């Protein structure tokens, strides 16, 4: 997250000013709820991303190569 903010050229003072403006706009009680919801959303996003990565990695590795002889014997029955 910090790398993204540094990418936009935001330093410590700029982040402090943005935080103070948000505090003035939303108030203390709404800011805690807002940051809690942002945290829940980030956790859900990261969990979904990890699940998707695991499924993709698992899908790329074959479990067991199938023999052609097993297929032909099962098809004959």
DRENPASE-656572 format. One record per residue: residue in one letter; chain; x, y, z of N, C-alpha, C in turn. Coordinates in Angstrom, 1 decimal. Layout:
+--------+--------+--------+---------+--------+---------+----------+--------+--------+---------+--------+
: residu : chaine : n.east : n.north :   n.up : ca.east : ca.north :  ca.up : c.east : c.north :   c.up :
+--------+--------+--------+---------+--------+---------+----------+--------+--------+---------+--------+
:      A :      A :      X :       Y :      Z :       X :        Y :      Z :      X :       Y :      Z :
...
+--------+--------+--------+---------+--------+---------+----------+--------+--------+---------+--------+
This chain:
+--------+--------+--------+---------+--------+---------+----------+--------+--------+---------+--------+
: residu : chaine : n.east : n.north :   n.up : ca.east : ca.north :  ca.up : c.east : c.north :   c.up :
+--------+--------+--------+---------+--------+---------+----------+--------+--------+---------+--------+
:      X :      A :    0.8 :    -1.2 :    0.0 :     0.0 :      0.0 :    0.0 :    0.9 :     1.2 :    0.0 :
:      X :      A :    1.9 :     1.2 :    0.8 :     2.8 :      2.4 :    0.9 :    3.5 :     2.6 :   -0.5 :
:      X :      A :    3.9 :     1.5 :   -1.1 :     4.5 :      1.6 :   -2.4 :    3.6 :     2.3 :   -3.4 :
:      X :      A :    2.3 :     2.1 :   -3.4 :     1.4 :      2.7 :   -4.3 :    1.3 :     4.2 :   -4.0 :
:      X :      A :    1.3 :     4.6 :   -2.7 :     1.2 :      6.0 :   -2.3 :    2.5 :     6.7 :   -2.7 :
:      X :      A :    3.6 :     6.0 :   -2.6 :     4.9 :      6.6 :   -2.9 :    5.0 :     6.8 :   -4.5 :
:      X :      A :    4.3 :     5.9 :   -5.2 :     4.3 :      6.0 :   -6.6 :    3.6 :     7.2 :   -7.1 :
:      X :      A :    2.6 :     7.7 :   -6.4 :     1.9 :      8.9 :   -6.7 :    2.6 :    10.1 :   -6.2 :
:      X :      A :    3.7 :    10.0 :   -5.6 :     4.5 :     11.1 :   -5.1 :    4.0 :    11.7 :   -3.8 :
:      X :      A :    3.2 :    10.9 :   -3.0 :     2.7 :     11.4 :   -1.8 :    3.7 :    11.1 :   -0.6 :
:      X :      A :    4.1 :    12.2 :    0.1 :     5.0 :     12.0 :    1.2 :    4.2 :    12.1 :    2.5 :
:      X :      A :    5.0 :    12.2 :    3.6 :     4.4 :     12.1 :    4.9 :    3.5 :    13.3 :    5.2 :
:      X :      A :    3.9 :    14.5 :    4.8 :     3.1 :     15.7 :    5.1 :    1.8 :    15.7 :    4.2 :
:      X :      A :    1.9 :    15.2 :    3.0 :     0.7 :     15.2 :    2.2 :   -0.3 :    14.2 :    2.7 :
:      X :      A :    0.2 :    13.0 :    3.2 :    -0.7 :     12.0 :    3.8 :   -1.4 :    12.6 :    5.1 :
:      X :      A :   -0.6 :    13.3 :    5.9 :    -1.2 :     13.9 :    7.1 :   -2.3 :    14.9 :    6.8 :
:      X :      A :   -2.1 :    15.7 :    5.8 :    -3.1 :     16.7 :    5.4 :   -4.3 :    16.0 :    4.8 :
:      X :      A :   -4.2 :    15.0 :    4.0 :    -5.3 :     14.2 :    3.5 :   -6.1 :    13.6 :    4.7 :
:      X :      A :   -5.3 :    13.0 :    5.6 :    -6.0 :     12.5 :    6.8 :   -6.8 :    13.5 :    7.6 :
:      X :      A :   -6.2 :    14.7 :    7.8 :    -6.9 :     15.7 :    8.6 :   -8.2 :    16.2 :    7.8 :
:      X :      A :   -8.1 :    16.3 :    6.5 :    -9.2 :     16.7 :    5.7 :  -10.3 :    15.7 :    5.8 :
:      X :      A :  -10.0 :    14.4 :    5.7 :   -11.0 :     13.3 :    5.8 :  -11.6 :    13.3 :    7.2 :
:      X :      A :  -10.8 :    13.6 :    8.2 :   -11.3 :     13.6 :    9.6 :  -12.3 :    14.8 :    9.8 :
:      X :      A :  -12.0 :    15.9 :    9.2 :   -12.9 :     17.0 :    9.2 :  -14.2 :    16.8 :    8.5 :
:      X :      A :  -14.1 :    16.1 :    7.3 :   -15.3 :     15.8 :    6.5 :  -16.2 :    14.8 :    7.1 :
:      X :      A :  -15.6 :    13.7 :    7.6 :   -16.4 :     12.6 :    8.0 :  -16.6 :    12.5 :    9.6 :
:      X :      A :  -15.7 :    13.1 :   10.3 :   -15.8 :     13.0 :   11.8 :  -15.2 :    11.8 :   12.3 :
:      X :      A :  -14.9 :    11.7 :   13.6 :   -14.1 :     10.6 :   14.2 :  -14.9 :     9.3 :   14.2 :
:      X :      A :  -16.2 :     9.4 :   14.5 :   -16.9 :      8.1 :   14.6 :  -17.2 :     7.5 :   13.2 :
:      X :      A :  -17.4 :     8.3 :   12.2 :   -17.6 :      7.7 :   10.9 :  -16.3 :     7.2 :   10.3 :
:      X :      A :  -15.2 :     7.8 :   10.7 :   -13.9 :      7.4 :   10.1 :  -13.5 :     6.0 :   10.6 :
:      X :      A :  -13.8 :     5.7 :   11.9 :   -13.5 :      4.4 :   12.4 :  -14.3 :     3.3 :   11.7 :
:      X :      A :  -15.5 :     3.6 :   11.4 :   -16.4 :      2.6 :   10.7 :  -15.9 :     2.5 :    9.2 :
:      X :      A :  -15.5 :     3.6 :    8.6 :   -15.0 :      3.6 :    7.3 :  -13.8 :     2.8 :    7.1 :
:      X :      A :  -12.8 :     3.0 :    8.0 :   -11.6 :      2.3 :    8.0 :  -11.8 :     0.8 :    8.3 :
:      X :      A :  -12.7 :     0.5 :    9.1 :   -13.0 :     -0.9 :    9.4 :  -13.6 :    -1.6 :    8.2 :
:      X :      A :  -14.5 :    -0.9 :    7.5 :   -15.0 :     -1.5 :    6.2 :  -14.0 :    -1.6 :    5.1 :
:      X :      A :  -13.1 :    -0.7 :    5.0 :   -12.0 :     -0.8 :    4.1 :  -11.1 :    -1.9 :    4.4 :
:      X :      A :  -10.8 :    -2.2 :    5.7 :   -10.0 :     -3.3 :    6.1 :  -10.7 :    -4.6 :    5.7 :
:      X :      A :  -12.0 :    -4.7 :    6.0 :   -12.7 :     -5.9 :    5.6 :  -12.7 :    -6.2 :    4.1 :
:      X :      A :  -12.9 :    -5.1 :    3.4 :   -12.9 :     -5.3 :    1.9 :  -11.5 :    -5.7 :    1.4 :
:      X :      A :  -10.4 :    -5.2 :    2.0 :    -9.1 :     -5.6 :    1.6 :   -8.8 :    -7.0 :    2.0 :
:      X :      A :   -9.3 :    -7.5 :    3.1 :    -9.1 :     -8.9 :    3.5 :   -9.9 :    -9.8 :    2.6 :
:      X :      A :  -11.1 :    -9.4 :    2.2 :   -11.9 :    -10.3 :    1.3 :  -11.2 :   -10.3 :    0.0 :
:      X :      A :  -10.7 :    -9.2 :   -0.5 :   -10.0 :     -9.2 :   -1.8 :   -8.8 :   -10.1 :   -1.8 :
:      X :      A :   -8.0 :   -10.0 :   -0.7 :    -6.7 :    -10.8 :   -0.6 :   -7.1 :   -12.3 :   -0.5 :
:      X :      A :   -8.1 :   -12.6 :    0.3 :    -8.5 :    -14.0 :    0.4 :   -9.0 :   -14.6 :   -1.0 :
:      X :      A :   -9.8 :   -13.8 :   -1.7 :   -10.2 :    -14.2 :   -3.0 :   -9.1 :   -14.4 :   -4.0 :
:      X :      A :   -8.1 :   -13.5 :   -3.9 :    -7.0 :    -13.5 :   -4.8 :   -6.1 :   -14.8 :   -4.5 :
:      X :      A :   -5.9 :   -15.1 :   -3.2 :    -5.2 :    -16.3 :   -2.8 :   -5.9 :   -17.5 :   -3.3 :
:      X :      A :   -7.2 :   -17.6 :   -3.1 :    -7.9 :    -18.8 :   -3.5 :   -7.8 :   -18.9 :   -5.1 :
:      X :      A :   -8.0 :   -17.9 :   -5.8 :    -7.9 :    -17.9 :   -7.2 :   -6.5 :   -18.4 :   -7.7 :
:      X :      A :   -5.5 :   -17.9 :   -7.1 :    -4.1 :    -18.3 :   -7.4 :   -3.9 :   -19.7 :   -7.1 :
:      X :      A :   -4.4 :   -20.2 :   -6.0 :    -4.2 :    -21.7 :   -5.7 :   -5.0 :   -22.5 :   -6.7 :
:      X :      A :   -6.2 :   -22.1 :   -7.1 :    -6.9 :    -22.9 :   -8.1 :   -6.2 :   -22.9 :   -9.4 :
:      X :      A :   -5.7 :   -21.8 :   -9.8 :    -5.0 :    -21.7 :  -11.1 :   -3.7 :   -22.6 :  -11.1 :
:      X :      A :   -3.0 :   -22.5 :  -10.0 :    -1.8 :    -23.3 :   -9.9 :   -2.1 :   -24.8 :   -9.8 :
:      X :      A :   -3.2 :   -25.2 :   -9.1 :    -3.6 :    -26.6 :   -9.0 :   -4.2 :   -27.1 :  -10.4 :
:      X :      A :   -4.8 :   -26.2 :  -11.1 :    -5.3 :    -26.6 :  -12.4 :   -4.2 :   -26.8 :  -13.5 :
:      X :      A :   -3.1 :   -26.2 :  -13.3 :    -2.0 :    -26.3 :  -14.3 :   -1.2 :   -27.6 :  -14.1 :
:      X :      A :   -1.3 :   -28.2 :  -12.9 :    -0.5 :    -29.5 :  -12.6 :   -1.5 :   -30.6 :  -12.8 :
:      X :      A :   -1.2 :   -31.6 :  -13.7 :    -2.1 :    -32.7 :  -13.8 :   -1.9 :   -33.6 :  -12.6 :
:      X :      A :   -3.0 :   -34.2 :  -12.1 :    -3.0 :    -35.1 :  -10.9 :   -2.3 :   -36.4 :  -11.3 :
:      X :      A :   -2.7 :   -37.0 :  -12.4 :    -2.1 :    -38.3 :  -12.8 :   -2.3 :   -38.5 :  -14.3 :
:      X :      A :   -1.3 :   -38.8 :  -15.0 :    -1.5 :    -39.0 :  -16.4 :   -2.3 :   -40.3 :  -16.6 :
:      X :      A :   -3.2 :   -40.2 :  -17.5 :    -4.1 :    -41.4 :  -17.8 :   -3.5 :   -42.3 :  -18.8 :
:      X :      A :   -3.6 :   -43.6 :  -18.6 :    -3.1 :    -44.6 :  -19.6 :   -4.2 :   -44.7 :  -20.7 :
:      X :      A :   -3.7 :   -44.9 :  -21.9 :    -4.6 :    -45.1 :  -23.0 :   -5.3 :   -46.5 :  -22.9 :
:      X :      A :   -4.5 :   -47.5 :  -22.3 :    -5.0 :    -48.8 :  -22.2 :   -6.2 :   -48.9 :  -21.2 :
:      X :      A :   -6.2 :   -48.0 :  -20.2 :    -7.3 :    -48.0 :  -19.2 :   -8.6 :   -47.4 :  -19.9 :
:      X :      A :   -8.4 :   -46.4 :  -20.7 :    -9.5 :    -45.9 :  -21.5 :  -10.1 :   -46.9 :  -22.4 :
:      X :      A :   -9.3 :   -47.6 :  -23.2 :    -9.8 :    -48.5 :  -24.1 :  -10.5 :   -49.7 :  -23.5 :
:      X :      A :  -10.0 :   -50.1 :  -22.3 :   -10.7 :    -51.3 :  -21.7 :  -12.0 :   -50.8 :  -21.0 :
:      X :      A :  -12.1 :   -49.6 :  -20.6 :   -13.4 :    -49.1 :  -20.0 :  -14.4 :   -48.8 :  -21.1 :
:      X :      A :  -13.9 :   -48.4 :  -22.3 :   -14.8 :    -48.2 :  -23.4 :  -15.4 :   -49.4 :  -23.9 :
:      X :      A :  -14.7 :   -50.5 :  -23.9 :   -15.1 :    -51.8 :  -24.4 :  -16.3 :   -52.4 :  -23.6 :
:      X :      A :  -16.3 :   -52.1 :  -22.3 :   -17.3 :    -52.7 :  -21.5 :  -18.6 :   -52.0 :  -21.7 :
+--------+--------+--------+---------+--------+---------+----------+--------+--------+---------+--------+
